[in-house]
Amino acid sequence: MALFRRGAKNATTDDVAPDETAPVTDGSELTSDDEPAAARTGGPWDVDDDVPDLARVDLGAVRVPGLQGMEFRMEVDQSTGVVTGVSVSLDESVLQVQAFAAPRTEGIWDEIRAEIAQSITQQGGTVDDLPGPFGRELLARMPVRTPEGRTGHRPARFVGADGPRWFLRGVITGKAAVDPAAAERLEQVFAQTVVVRGTEARPPRDLLALQLPGAATGLAPVSDEPRPEPDFDPLTRGPEITEIR
């Protein structure tokens, strides 16, 4: 199931429908309570907003704030060399961030949330649709195989923010997925991320181009070690490059 896509060659406007999506539900079966989503009054930010002045790493489509002790990992598609995402490791937890184009007239997080939930449940996982600091979010329990050969579950939080013609998705894994106190610093990273959409026409869900930081940042390749991220992610992982701050 294609939740997101890259490089649609024939689409020319921001209002082109994606090639392939799962049926969209009304979300009622995903919600564990009737509490409304929390209103979001801060970031993530658009580059044209009055953005708080913080030191950020320029990664092209996103500018991510740097916190003491964090580690950046750039995810690269080996076949194309395209940077497909950035992961921030901090305090035994990971936040993966990706930015996508969205229609001019409406956000896509409600639609995407339903599709992610459907994908997880089809794989034997469970999902709760809950209010969070950025609005509605998903708390998922992903099925995994333990070293002993048993089936366990790995928690993951999916957060999203609809901006002006863009959508920013975050996936939080590790301790921060279940511990609110542990999640505070990664939530701060997501909230203070700036999205640089650009002015060119793009179809909805088109991945916004990321780039490696400058050559003087001390980047070095790392091995393809297992990462605590959902294995159903439609963007194929490739070699990674890391920077420790």
NUSEMAR-44415 format. One record per residue (C-alpha): x, y, z; residue in one letter; residue number from 1. Coordinates in Angstrom, 3 decimals, decimal comma, always signed. Each point is the difference from the previous one (the first is absolute). Example, Ala and Ser with C-alpha at 12.3 -4.5 7.8 and 13.67 -1.06 7.14 Angstrom:
{xx->+12,300 yy->-4,500 zz->+7,800 resn->A resi->1}
{xx->+1,370 yy->+3,440 zz->-0,660 resn->S resi->2}
This chain:
{xx->+0,000 yy->+0,000 zz->+0,000 resn->M resi->1}
{xx->+1,451 yy->+3,333 zz->-1,078 resn->A resi->2}
{xx->-0,437 yy->+2,506 zz->+2,788 resn->L resi->3}
{xx->+2,427 yy->+2,472 zz->-1,507 resn->F resi->4}
{xx->+1,805 yy->+0,296 zz->-3,273 resn->R resi->5}
{xx->+3,008 yy->+1,611 zz->-1,635 resn->R resi->6}
{xx->+0,697 yy->+1,489 zz->-3,394 resn->G resi->7}
{xx->-3,387 yy->-0,137 zz->-1,712 resn->A resi->8}
{xx->+1,064 yy->+1,043 zz->-3,500 resn->K resi->9}
{xx->-3,359 yy->+0,673 zz->-1,601 resn->N resi->10}
{xx->-1,633 yy->+2,037 zz->+2,763 resn->A resi->11}
{xx->+0,338 yy->+3,757 zz->-0,317 resn->T resi->12}
{xx->-2,179 yy->+1,623 zz->+2,654 resn->T resi->13}
{xx->-0,485 yy->-0,145 zz->+3,732 resn->D resi->14}
{xx->-3,571 yy->-1,243 zz->-0,418 resn->D resi->15}
{xx->+0,793 yy->-3,216 zz->-1,908 resn->V resi->16}
{xx->-1,322 yy->-3,056 zz->+1,845 resn->A resi->17}
{xx->+2,553 yy->-2,632 zz->+1,043 resn->P resi->18}
{xx->+0,269 yy->-3,080 zz->-2,197 resn->D resi->19}
{xx->-0,752 yy->-2,527 zz->+2,705 resn->E resi->20}
{xx->-1,624 yy->+0,284 zz->+3,389 resn->T resi->21}
{xx->-1,794 yy->-2,298 zz->+2,380 resn->A resi->22}
{xx->-3,700 yy->+0,545 zz->+0,655 resn->P resi->23}
{xx->-0,478 yy->+2,893 zz->+2,388 resn->V resi->24}
{xx->-2,082 yy->-0,656 zz->+3,074 resn->T resi->25}
{xx->-1,744 yy->+2,551 zz->+2,168 resn->D resi->26}
{xx->+2,427 yy->-0,784 zz->+2,838 resn->G resi->27}
{xx->-2,759 yy->-0,873 zz->+2,486 resn->S resi->28}
{xx->+1,212 yy->-3,539 zz->+0,434 resn->E resi->29}
{xx->+3,490 yy->+1,292 zz->+0,785 resn->L resi->30}
{xx->-0,867 yy->+2,362 zz->+2,804 resn->T resi->31}
{xx->+0,114 yy->-1,335 zz->+3,544 resn->S resi->32}
{xx->-1,816 yy->+2,949 zz->+1,536 resn->D resi->33}
{xx->-2,007 yy->+3,057 zz->-1,006 resn->D resi->34}
{xx->+2,479 yy->+2,575 zz->+1,227 resn->E resi->35}
{xx->+0,652 yy->+2,603 zz->-2,733 resn->P resi->36}
{xx->+3,486 yy->+0,494 zz->-1,402 resn->A resi->37}
{xx->+2,121 yy->+2,595 zz->+1,756 resn->A resi->38}
{xx->+0,244 yy->+3,322 zz->-1,820 resn->A resi->39}
{xx->+3,486 yy->+0,610 zz->-1,375 resn->R resi->40}
{xx->+1,175 yy->+3,586 zz->+0,407 resn->T resi->41}
{xx->+3,741 yy->-0,467 zz->-0,660 resn->G resi->42}
{xx->+2,176 yy->-1,891 zz->-2,446 resn->G resi->43}
{xx->+0,957 yy->-1,821 zz->-2,089 resn->P resi->44}
{xx->+0,621 yy->+3,169 zz->-1,945 resn->W resi->45}
{xx->-0,082 yy->+1,144 zz->-3,577 resn->D resi->46}
{xx->+3,101 yy->+1,811 zz->-1,197 resn->V resi->47}
{xx->-2,113 yy->+3,140 zz->-0,560 resn->D resi->48}
{xx->-1,317 yy->+0,020 zz->+3,583 resn->D resi->49}
{xx->+1,413 yy->+2,126 zz->+2,782 resn->D resi->50}
{xx->+2,218 yy->-2,900 zz->+1,034 resn->V resi->51}
{xx->+1,611 yy->-0,082 zz->+3,483 resn->P resi->52}
{xx->+3,718 yy->+0,673 zz->-0,239 resn->D resi->53}
{xx->+1,754 yy->-3,319 zz->+0,668 resn->L resi->54}
{xx->+3,089 yy->-1,728 zz->-1,374 resn->A resi->55}
{xx->-1,234 yy->-2,432 zz->-2,648 resn->R resi->56}
{xx->+1,615 yy->-2,452 zz->-2,412 resn->V resi->57}
{xx->-0,932 yy->+0,840 zz->-3,606 resn->D resi->58}
{xx->-1,027 yy->-3,232 zz->-1,726 resn->L resi->59}
{xx->-1,736 yy->+1,519 zz->-3,002 resn->G resi->60}
{xx->-3,753 yy->-0,500 zz->+0,401 resn->A resi->61}
{xx->+0,306 yy->+0,026 zz->+3,794 resn->V resi->62}
{xx->+2,112 yy->+1,898 zz->+2,496 resn->R resi->63}
{xx->+0,291 yy->-2,018 zz->+3,192 resn->V resi->64}
{xx->+1,019 yy->+1,519 zz->+3,351 resn->P resi->65}
{xx->+3,086 yy->-1,437 zz->+1,634 resn->G resi->66}
{xx->-0,044 yy->-1,051 zz->+3,659 resn->L resi->67}
{xx->+2,941 yy->-1,061 zz->+2,134 resn->Q resi->68}
{xx->+0,663 yy->-3,722 zz->-0,320 resn->G resi->69}
{xx->-2,165 yy->-0,646 zz->-3,053 resn->M resi->70}
{xx->+1,128 yy->-2,084 zz->-2,982 resn->E resi->71}
{xx->-1,190 yy->+0,588 zz->-3,562 resn->F resi->72}
{xx->-0,339 yy->-2,821 zz->-2,523 resn->R resi->73}
{xx->-0,740 yy->+0,805 zz->-3,629 resn->M resi->74}
{xx->-1,816 yy->-2,806 zz->-1,831 resn->E resi->75}
{xx->+1,130 yy->-0,372 zz->-3,616 resn->V resi->76}
{xx->-1,571 yy->-2,012 zz->-2,825 resn->D resi->77}
{xx->+2,966 yy->-2,044 zz->-1,218 resn->Q resi->78}
{xx->-1,335 yy->-0,376 zz->-3,530 resn->S resi->79}
{xx->-0,556 yy->+3,724 zz->-0,592 resn->T resi->80}
{xx->+2,159 yy->+1,744 zz->+2,587 resn->G resi->81}
{xx->-3,061 yy->+1,966 zz->+1,112 resn->V resi->82}
{xx->-0,236 yy->+0,905 zz->+3,690 resn->V resi->83}
{xx->-3,418 yy->-1,295 zz->+1,086 resn->T resi->84}
{xx->-0,137 yy->+0,884 zz->+3,685 resn->G resi->85}
{xx->+1,821 yy->+1,109 zz->+3,103 resn->V resi->86}
{xx->-0,016 yy->-1,753 zz->+3,368 resn->S resi->87}
{xx->+0,923 yy->+1,675 zz->+3,267 resn->V resi->88}
{xx->+1,217 yy->-2,240 zz->+2,839 resn->S resi->89}
{xx->-0,193 yy->+1,449 zz->+3,497 resn->L resi->90}
{xx->-0,197 yy->-1,553 zz->+3,463 resn->D resi->91}
{xx->-0,652 yy->-3,589 zz->-1,185 resn->E resi->92}
{xx->-2,745 yy->+1,122 zz->-2,382 resn->S resi->93}
{xx->-0,256 yy->+0,823 zz->-3,708 resn->V resi->94}
{xx->-2,009 yy->+2,556 zz->-1,982 resn->L resi->95}
{xx->-0,203 yy->-0,498 zz->-3,764 resn->Q resi->96}
{xx->-1,085 yy->+3,075 zz->-1,987 resn->V resi->97}
{xx->-1,178 yy->+0,248 zz->-3,609 resn->Q resi->98}
{xx->-1,689 yy->+2,880 zz->-1,846 resn->A resi->99}
{xx->-2,448 yy->-0,329 zz->-2,901 resn->F resi->100}
{xx->-1,920 yy->+2,243 zz->-2,347 resn->A resi->101}
{xx->-3,702 yy->+0,507 zz->+0,745 resn->A resi->102}
{xx->-2,984 yy->+1,580 zz->-1,785 resn->P resi->103}
{xx->-0,577 yy->+3,739 zz->+0,172 resn->R resi->104}
{xx->-3,489 yy->-0,313 zz->+1,451 resn->T resi->105}
{xx->+0,170 yy->-2,634 zz->+2,732 resn->E resi->106}
{xx->+2,288 yy->-2,063 zz->+2,193 resn->G resi->107}
{xx->+0,638 yy->-3,714 zz->-0,490 resn->I resi->108}
{xx->+0,850 yy->-1,207 zz->+3,533 resn->W resi->109}
{xx->-3,517 yy->-1,326 zz->+0,704 resn->D resi->110}
{xx->+0,117 yy->-2,062 zz->-3,181 resn->E resi->111}
{xx->+3,553 yy->-1,213 zz->+0,546 resn->I resi->112}
{xx->-0,730 yy->-0,943 zz->+3,613 resn->R resi->113}
{xx->-2,812 yy->-2,312 zz->-1,078 resn->A resi->114}
{xx->+2,213 yy->-1,647 zz->-2,615 resn->E resi->115}
{xx->+2,862 yy->-0,570 zz->+2,447 resn->I resi->116}
{xx->-2,408 yy->-1,506 zz->+2,526 resn->A resi->117}
{xx->-1,432 yy->-2,329 zz->-2,617 resn->Q resi->118}
{xx->+3,482 yy->-1,166 zz->-1,031 resn->S resi->119}
{xx->+1,020 yy->-0,720 zz->+3,593 resn->I resi->120}
{xx->-3,140 yy->-1,949 zz->+0,859 resn->T resi->121}
{xx->+0,310 yy->-2,058 zz->-3,180 resn->Q resi->122}
{xx->+3,428 yy->-1,104 zz->+1,246 resn->Q resi->123}
{xx->-1,368 yy->-1,093 zz->+3,367 resn->G resi->124}
{xx->+0,783 yy->+3,160 zz->+1,965 resn->G resi->125}
{xx->-2,344 yy->+2,244 zz->+1,939 resn->T resi->126}
{xx->-0,598 yy->+3,747 zz->-0,207 resn->V resi->127}
{xx->-1,605 yy->+2,685 zz->+2,153 resn->D resi->128}
{xx->-0,882 yy->+3,400 zz->-1,477 resn->D resi->129}
{xx->+0,559 yy->+2,490 zz->+2,811 resn->L resi->130}
{xx->+0,320 yy->+3,746 zz->+0,649 resn->P resi->131}
{xx->+3,575 yy->+1,191 zz->+0,387 resn->G resi->132}
{xx->+2,092 yy->+3,165 zz->+0,071 resn->P resi->133}
{xx->-0,254 yy->+0,399 zz->-3,802 resn->F resi->134}
{xx->-3,639 yy->-1,045 zz->-0,394 resn->G resi->135}
{xx->-1,148 yy->-3,541 zz->-0,719 resn->R resi->136}
{xx->+2,730 yy->-2,635 zz->-0,004 resn->E resi->137}
{xx->+0,336 yy->-3,779 zz->-0,113 resn->L resi->138}
{xx->+1,381 yy->-2,205 zz->+2,739 resn->L resi->139}
{xx->+0,847 yy->-3,273 zz->-1,705 resn->A resi->140}
{xx->+1,254 yy->-3,357 zz->+1,226 resn->R resi->141}
{xx->+1,962 yy->-1,610 zz->-2,814 resn->M resi->142}
{xx->+0,371 yy->-3,808 zz->-0,124 resn->P resi->143}
{xx->+3,654 yy->-1,088 zz->+0,198 resn->V resi->144}
{xx->+1,855 yy->-3,303 zz->+0,344 resn->R resi->145}
{xx->+2,024 yy->-0,340 zz->+3,214 resn->T resi->146}
{xx->+3,464 yy->-1,650 zz->+0,090 resn->P resi->147}
{xx->-1,695 yy->-3,010 zz->+1,582 resn->E resi->148}
{xx->-2,267 yy->-0,359 zz->-3,028 resn->G resi->149}
{xx->-3,099 yy->+1,321 zz->+1,706 resn->R resi->150}
{xx->-2,289 yy->+2,764 zz->-1,222 resn->T resi->151}
{xx->+0,221 yy->+3,242 zz->+1,937 resn->G resi->152}
{xx->-1,128 yy->+3,565 zz->-0,578 resn->H resi->153}
{xx->+2,018 yy->+3,183 zz->-0,436 resn->R resi->154}
{xx->-1,679 yy->+3,346 zz->+0,780 resn->P resi->155}
{xx->+0,153 yy->+2,917 zz->-2,433 resn->A resi->156}
{xx->-1,631 yy->+3,433 zz->-0,057 resn->R resi->157}
{xx->-0,980 yy->+1,596 zz->-3,292 resn->F resi->158}
{xx->-0,367 yy->+3,777 zz->+0,170 resn->V resi->159}
{xx->-0,819 yy->+2,364 zz->-2,839 resn->G resi->160}
{xx->-0,357 yy->+3,668 zz->-0,815 resn->A resi->161}
{xx->-1,778 yy->+1,551 zz->-2,986 resn->D resi->162}
{xx->+1,606 yy->+3,219 zz->-1,193 resn->G resi->163}
{xx->-0,457 yy->+2,319 zz->-2,986 resn->P resi->164}
{xx->+0,255 yy->-2,447 zz->-2,945 resn->R resi->165}
{xx->+2,092 yy->-2,440 zz->+2,037 resn->W resi->166}
{xx->-0,382 yy->-2,832 zz->+2,483 resn->F resi->167}
{xx->+2,617 yy->-0,980 zz->+2,591 resn->L resi->168}
{xx->-0,055 yy->-3,510 zz->+1,438 resn->R resi->169}
{xx->+1,866 yy->-1,181 zz->+3,069 resn->G resi->170}
{xx->+0,409 yy->-3,559 zz->+1,302 resn->V resi->171}
{xx->+1,139 yy->-0,340 zz->+3,626 resn->I resi->172}
{xx->+1,402 yy->-3,325 zz->+1,186 resn->T resi->173}
{xx->+1,827 yy->-1,184 zz->+3,075 resn->G resi->174}
{xx->-0,733 yy->+1,153 zz->+3,537 resn->K resi->175}
{xx->-1,580 yy->+3,250 zz->-1,197 resn->A resi->176}
{xx->-2,785 yy->-1,948 zz->-1,720 resn->A resi->177}
{xx->-1,530 yy->-0,964 zz->+3,357 resn->V resi->178}
{xx->+1,531 yy->+2,374 zz->+2,583 resn->D resi->179}
{xx->-1,278 yy->+3,616 zz->-0,196 resn->P resi->180}
{xx->+2,945 yy->+1,321 zz->+1,988 resn->A resi->181}
{xx->+2,484 yy->-1,699 zz->-2,318 resn->A resi->182}
{xx->-1,867 yy->+1,358 zz->-3,030 resn->A resi->183}
{xx->+0,270 yy->+3,686 zz->+0,937 resn->E resi->184}
{xx->+3,352 yy->+0,697 zz->-1,662 resn->R resi->185}
{xx->-0,871 yy->-1,811 zz->-3,230 resn->L resi->186}
{xx->-3,355 yy->+1,785 zz->-0,082 resn->E resi->187}
{xx->+1,970 yy->+3,233 zz->+0,316 resn->Q resi->188}
{xx->+2,105 yy->-0,998 zz->-3,019 resn->V resi->189}
{xx->-3,124 yy->-0,687 zz->-2,066 resn->F resi->190}
{xx->-1,705 yy->+3,205 zz->+1,143 resn->A resi->191}
{xx->+3,013 yy->+2,146 zz->-0,853 resn->Q resi->192}
{xx->+0,609 yy->-1,541 zz->-3,429 resn->T resi->193}
{xx->-0,334 yy->+2,437 zz->-2,922 resn->V resi->194}
{xx->-1,351 yy->-1,236 zz->-3,349 resn->V resi->195}
{xx->+1,289 yy->+1,558 zz->-3,221 resn->V resi->196}
{xx->-2,682 yy->-0,921 zz->-2,552 resn->R resi->197}
{xx->+1,251 yy->+1,926 zz->-3,035 resn->G resi->198}
{xx->-2,238 yy->+1,588 zz->-2,630 resn->T resi->199}
{xx->+0,009 yy->-2,668 zz->-2,716 resn->E resi->200}
{xx->-3,140 yy->-1,992 zz->-0,788 resn->A resi->201}
{xx->-0,023 yy->-3,467 zz->+1,577 resn->R resi->202}
{xx->-2,637 yy->-2,731 zz->+0,277 resn->P resi->203}
{xx->-1,350 yy->-0,739 zz->+3,483 resn->P resi->204}
{xx->+2,174 yy->-2,436 zz->+1,986 resn->R resi->205}
{xx->+3,087 yy->+0,683 zz->-2,097 resn->D resi->206}
{xx->+3,048 yy->-0,279 zz->+2,258 resn->L resi->207}
{xx->+1,675 yy->+3,385 zz->+0,435 resn->L resi->208}
{xx->+3,681 yy->-0,148 zz->-0,833 resn->A resi->209}
{xx->+2,437 yy->-0,369 zz->+2,874 resn->L resi->210}
{xx->+3,729 yy->+0,532 zz->-0,220 resn->Q resi->211}
{xx->+3,051 yy->-0,819 zz->+2,056 resn->L resi->212}
{xx->+1,452 yy->+2,766 zz->+2,156 resn->P resi->213}
{xx->+3,176 yy->+1,725 zz->-1,174 resn->G resi->214}
{xx->+3,218 yy->-1,974 zz->-0,341 resn->A resi->215}
{xx->+1,463 yy->+1,744 zz->+3,054 resn->A resi->216}
{xx->-2,509 yy->-1,510 zz->+2,434 resn->T resi->217}
{xx->+2,070 yy->-3,069 zz->+0,874 resn->G resi->218}
{xx->-2,280 yy->-2,560 zz->-1,615 resn->L resi->219}
{xx->+1,173 yy->-3,599 zz->-0,211 resn->A resi->220}
{xx->-1,653 yy->-3,169 zz->-1,388 resn->P resi->221}
{xx->-1,455 yy->-2,489 zz->+2,451 resn->V resi->222}
{xx->-0,854 yy->-3,671 zz->-0,402 resn->S resi->223}
{xx->-3,505 yy->-1,232 zz->-0,764 resn->D resi->224}
{xx->-0,847 yy->-0,982 zz->+3,561 resn->E resi->225}
{xx->-3,617 yy->-0,859 zz->+0,907 resn->P resi->226}
{xx->-2,095 yy->+3,082 zz->+0,681 resn->R resi->227}
{xx->-3,098 yy->+0,182 zz->+2,252 resn->P resi->228}
{xx->-2,353 yy->+1,257 zz->-2,702 resn->E resi->229}
{xx->-3,211 yy->-1,457 zz->-1,506 resn->P resi->230}
{xx->+0,901 yy->-2,487 zz->-2,739 resn->D resi->231}
{xx->-3,053 yy->+0,838 zz->-2,106 resn->F resi->232}
{xx->+1,307 yy->+3,456 zz->-0,861 resn->D resi->233}
{xx->-0,481 yy->+0,402 zz->-3,776 resn->P resi->234}
{xx->+3,311 yy->+1,801 zz->-0,474 resn->L resi->235}
{xx->+2,794 yy->-2,536 zz->-0,379 resn->T resi->236}
{xx->+2,896 yy->+0,552 zz->+2,363 resn->R resi->237}
{xx->+3,498 yy->+0,264 zz->-1,376 resn->G resi->238}
{xx->+3,492 yy->+0,820 zz->+1,272 resn->P resi->239}
{xx->+0,084 yy->+2,467 zz->+2,867 resn->E resi->240}
{xx->+2,262 yy->+2,893 zz->+0,867 resn->I resi->241}
{xx->+0,283 yy->+1,216 zz->+3,553 resn->T resi->242}
{xx->+0,932 yy->+3,173 zz->+1,827 resn->E resi->243}
{xx->+0,349 yy->+0,208 zz->+3,787 resn->I resi->244}
{xx->-0,578 yy->+3,391 zz->+1,572 resn->R resi->245}
